[in-house]
Amino acid sequence: MKSQIIKELGQAGILLPQLVADGLAANDRIKVRLSALQAASQHAQAPEQAPTDLSPESRAAGIASADLAALISGAHRTTNGRLAAPGLPKLIKDIEEDARAMIRAVAGGRPAEGDAAEKRLAAIRSAGLLEAGNDVEFARVARLTSAQETADSLHRLVMDLHKALNRMAADCAEEVLDGAHVYGLTDADRPTVAAFMRGLNATRALKFDHPGLDTMATRSGDRLLIQNDIGTTDAHVMVIAVKDNAVTVTYTDVHLVRAKFFIQLFDSFAAHWSGLDRHSAAGLGEENAFFLVTGQFEVDGATARDDFLAALGAALVFLIDWNKARKLLRSWVAKDDATRILDWAARHRVGHRAFLQLGGNELLGSAVRNAAPNRIGFGERLDQALGRNAAVDFLKGALRASTEGLMAGRSVRLVRDQIEADLVRHLDRADSGPLAIVMRQLGLAHDVAAALARHLAALQAGRPSEGKLLAARAGRIEQKADRIAIEARQEVTRLNAKPVIEALVDRAEEAIDELEQAAFIASLAPDHIGGKPLDALCELCAVAIAAIEAAASGLAAAAEVPEGRQADAEDALAAVVRLMDTEHAADTGERAITALVFAGGFDVATSLSVLELARAIERATDRLAGFGHLLHQHIMTDLSA
């Protein structure tokens, strides 16, 4: 009666906020009922699959869940190939009534839009799509729920009405609270809305110039309703119902993978989610499906409730253009890693919108063309060129550089230069993988040389030493070194590393071969070698060990040069100098041993073993000297980059 009096007085506008709230409530109901119709169609066509449970969604929308459960579980295909289900006529009638309730709400504030919507509903009804028979064609279900742009449907009408209601709600808002259009709030509602907006406003800037994130809040009966339109996608909406300290989140999305991503952002909260993958429309394909997800979060205190609301608000900006960013990243890394990067960007409040706005794919393509034209081939993924972890790390850096650059007002050129420089650093680090394998080679060379030194020291001290064991140990180490060299060459090829690194692998492998040969000769040498020849061999072996240690020291320092550490460059070059000095010392030692043998009256076995052993050790130091020259080339290339 009061409503009628107000209308007669020409003040119907005062009823609009409640009318809008009723229309939005009807929107919640019709979405669940359309989902139930889709679920019934799915179960009838695939009865071997468990029927979809819409109980949480039903309760959130104020619908008796038992009726919908009976309808879905009892759905079946008739003998003439139609869909039948208990309560099907009532469901279709309720769907039409919800649509009319939404039209009434729109017509209350925007008569022209309401009239147009009424004509569209009449056309849908005239086409026989809303006839409430005991069975219906499966094609009719598809037509009722289709969101295709090319043809009108009830689903399309509902989405358009929903957008109109959102605009009306903004127009009739009593006030703006921290950026949210609100009306009909109680004093207790205001801190709750403020908590949600605190989170939303903390990350809102990360959408940059993209539209979206408009928020509306109203009191509807015993619940506070908060709604956000997120971006521009029709079926991408979040509605939050708050009753005391209980929060119900209803989230709709056209992309299942994004819905899963959204849920995972709240893994630190004890929220219960349902309906994640239960609403794809049979026969329509992914492009015409929408997914409805419901979350329940109930706590004892308002503080924890408000923390959850703030987290919900803060997460929304990371959903805008999310699938676009995911598809872009998937062309550079594996799809799981693309999602992992976006998850990192959301949790660290970096986001992806700046990256897209500054060019996205062109940013990365330009970096590859300018910084690594010969290292990364056309169409080659970054994880193939850099390795998986390095590629993920680089792309995280690209997202961060884009966000920080756009926030600071830097030019696209400057951001691009920063990304290119970071790509160069990652390519240099990619070389560190094979370098680490080369370091393992040097470690094995040191093992052989040390074993040889212990054998000679035992002979020098007059202690027994088993030459066969020495030869066997050196042989096993040499075989292991060969396997490592193969691994290193494979890594060089996979990472497209600098050619000089493979040359380093070759020199290290050759040094090990010479040392293994020296160990073999030592195992055959007479036990009575002693005096000056043995002393000279011990000294020569110590020189070889010093050469290996200088090579390892230089390699370790060289690996840090790309990071721009001047001290490491100086250490690496100093190690190369020491390596050259040891090679000269080995030459001198080998010649001294040769002169000693020719001047002394040694037996043939002693003379041959001493000479061949000295020559093998000296050849190993020659190979290490070659290693040093290559290392110097590698260091100077990095310093000039």
C-alpha positions, 0 to 999 in steps of 0.5 A: 500500500505504501508503495502504491501511495508513493507512486500516486504522489509521483515519488516512485524514485524513493523506491528505486534502491529497493527495486534495484536490490530486488532486481539484483536478487532476481539476477542471483536466482536466475543465474543459479536456475540457468545453471541447474537447467544446464546441469540437468541437460548434462546429466541427461546426456551423460548419466554415468557422471555424478550430478552437479551439486548446486546446494551452496549456490542455491542457499546463497541465492535463497532457493530451496536446494532440494528441489534443484537437486531432485531436478538435476539427478532425475534428468533423463533423455526421453525416447524421442530424444528430449530432456525430461526432469522432475519439476522442469515446468516450474523451473522454466516458469521461475526463470521467466518470473526472475527475468520479469522481476529484473525487467520491472526493476529496470523499468522502474528507473529507466522505462525505455530500457525496460520496455525494450527488455520486455519486447525481447522477452516477448520475442523469446516467449513467442519463439516457444523457448519458455513453454513450460512443458514436461519435456523440452528439446536439448537445443532449446536449453542451448538457446536459452543459455547461449551468450552468443553475440550473433543471436539474442537469448535469455542469457544475453537478456539477463546479462544486459539487464544486470548491467542496466541494474548496475548503472541504476544502482550507481545513479541512485546511490545515496553516497560514495564510501571510499569509492563504492556507491552505497545506499541503505547501509546501517552504521554497522555496514560501513566498516565492512564496506570500508574493509573491502574498499581498503583492499580494492584501493590498495591495488586499483592503480595496477589496472592503469587505464583499463575500465572496471572495478566499480563497486556497489553496496546495499543492505538487503534484508538481513544481509549486506551485499557488495558487488563489483563488475571487475572488468568489461566481460559480461559474465565476469562479476563478483557478489559478496553477501555478508551476514554478521561474520559470515561471508558468501562470495559468488564469482562468475567467470567465462574462463575456468582456469582463471576461476581456479587462479582466483580461488588459489589467491585465498589459500591462506584463508579457511574459505570453502569453495564449491562449484568450480568446474560444474557449469560448462554448458553442454553443446556450447563450447568454452566460448559460450560457457560461464562458471559460477563459483561460491565461497563460504568464509565464517569466523568468530570476529569481525577483524578476520572477516574484514581481512578476508574482505580486504583480500577479496578487494585487493585480488580483483585487479589481477583478474582483468585481462588475466587470460590475455596475459596468460596466453601471451606468456604461454608463447614464451614458457610452458602454460603451467609456468605462465600461470605461476608467473601470474600468481607471483605477480598477484601475490607480490602486487606487481600485476600484469596490466602495465606489461600488456599496456606497454606492449607485452609481446612486442616488449619481449620480441624487441628484447630478443631481437636487440639483445640476443639475435643469435642466441634465441631463434625465431619462435623459440621459447625463452625456457628453451634458451635460458632454462626453465627457472631462468626464463620464469625469473626473467619474465617476472622481472619484465612484469615488475619493470613494466609496472614500476616504469609505468607507475614512475612515468618512464618512457616505453623505450626506457622500460624496453632498454631495462628489459633488454639489459636483464635479458643479457644478464640472464643469457650470461647466467645461462652460460654459468650452468655449463661453467659449473659442469666445467668446474666439476671437470677441474675437480676430477682433474685435481683428484687424479693429480692429487692421487698421483702426488700421493703415490710419488710421495709414498715412493719418496718416503720409502713407503709401499704404494700400489700402482695398480690401484692408482691406475684403476682409480685414475681410469674410473675418474677419466671415464666419469670425466668423459660422461661429464664432458658429454653432459656439458656439451649437451648443455652448451647446445641446449642453452646455445651458450658461447662457443668458448665454453665448449672449448673450455670443456675440451681443454679440461677433458684433455688435461684429465686424459693426460693426467690419467696417462701420467697415472698409468705410467706411474703405475708401471714405473719401477719401485726403486726410482728415487733420489733426484728424479723422484724429487723432480717428479714430485715438484712437477706434480705439485706444479700441475696441482697448482695449475688446476687450482689456478684454473678453478679459481679463475673459472669461479671468479669469471662466472661472477664477472657478468654481474658487474663485480670488478673485484671478480674480474681482477681475481679472474685475470690474476688467476689466468696469469698464475696459470700461465706462470705454472705452465712455464714452471712445468716446462722448466721442470720437464726439461730439467728432468730430461737433462737429469735422465740423460746425464745419469746412469739409470736403467732403461725402465727407470729412464723411460718411466721418468721421461714419459711421466714428466712429459705427460704431466707437462702436457697436462699443464699445456692443456691447462694453459690453453684453458687459461687463454680461453678463459681470458677471452671469455672474461674480456668478452664479458667486460666489453659487453 
